[in-house]
Amino acid sequence: MNLVDFHCGWLIEIVPMATGYQAICYSPCRQRFVSNSQASELDAFYAAKQEIDYQLACRSLTQALQTLYEASCLHPDDWKRLQQSLTCTVKTESRPNRPRPNRKETTEEWF
């Protein structure tokens, strides 16, 4: 049975694999990503939450750059370089999952 939960409007599905657990995440606009395999369901959920937070931060930065550009606070060349830099960073698929903090958690904190 797959575990399903939400984080910041994203659907997170934890799927058991032969090598551990994997998170499949869907944004409200149907953007999808799959996390690297993790040792436990909680680690997979934590990795998914981190990736979602990262995606949301990048989206916020993109919107802020657009606002600055439209307000003529950024030169078009600077805006283009910053936008390309952010896009290249977001599309990097080999971002390593950061380890979960070393503290005791209860399942209520995760699900």
N, C-alpha and C positions, 0 to 999 in steps of 0.2 A: 504494500500500500504506500502511495506517495503522500508526503506531507505537503500541505498547501497553506500559505499565509500571505499577508500583504505587508509592504513597507513603502511608505510615501506614495501610495497609489499604485505601486508596482505589484504584480502577482509573482510570488516566489513558489516554485514547485521543487521540492527536494526528492530526487530520484535515486534509489539504490542502484549501484553499479557493481561490477565484479571487483573493482579496485577501491571501493568506498562509496561516497555519496557525491552527487552532483546537483547543483542548483540550476534550474532553468527559470529565467526571469523575463517577464513581459511588462512593458510600459503600457500606460493607458492608450497610447497611440500605436500599439502593437510592435514597438521596437523589441527585439529579442536578443538575449545573450545567454550563453551557457558558461558556468564557472568551471574552473579546473576541479578535478576530483579531490575530495577531502576525506579525512579519516572517519569523521562522524557526521551525523545529521546537524548537530549544533555548529560544527566548523563550517559545513556547507552553507548553512543559513547565515552565519556571520560573514563569510566571504561574499555572499550575495548582497547582504546589506551594505557592505563596504563598496562594492562595485556600483550599486544603485546610487549611493551617496556621491560617489565619484562622477557618475554620469550626470546627476542633477547639478553638481557644482560646475561641471563643464558647460552645461546648458545655460546656467545663470551667467557665467562669464561671457558666453557668446551673446546673450541678450544685452549685457552691460556694454560690450564692445559696439554692438549695433546702435545702442542709444547714444553713446559718445560720438560715433561716426555721424549719425543723423543730426546731432547738435553741433556739428562742425568742430568738435573738440579733438578729433583725430584726423591727421592727414590721410588721404585715401591709401597711400603706399604703406603707412604704418598699420592702418586697419587691416589691409590685405595680408601683411606679414603676420600680424598677431592672430588673425583668423585662421590662416594656414597652419601656423604653429599649434594652435589649439585643436584643429581638426586632425592633424597628424598624431598628436598625443592621444586623442580619444580613440582613434582607429587602431592604435597599437594593440594587437591581440595577445601579446605575450607578457602582459603585466603580471608579475608574480602576486599571488595572494599574500597579504600580510598576515602574520600569525595572530591568532585570537589572544587578547590580553590574558595574562596569567592570573586569573582570579576565579573564585568559585561563583558560578552563575546558577540561578534557578531556571527551570524551563519557562516560568512566567515571564522572565526578562527576554526570552528569545521568541516565544510564540504568542 
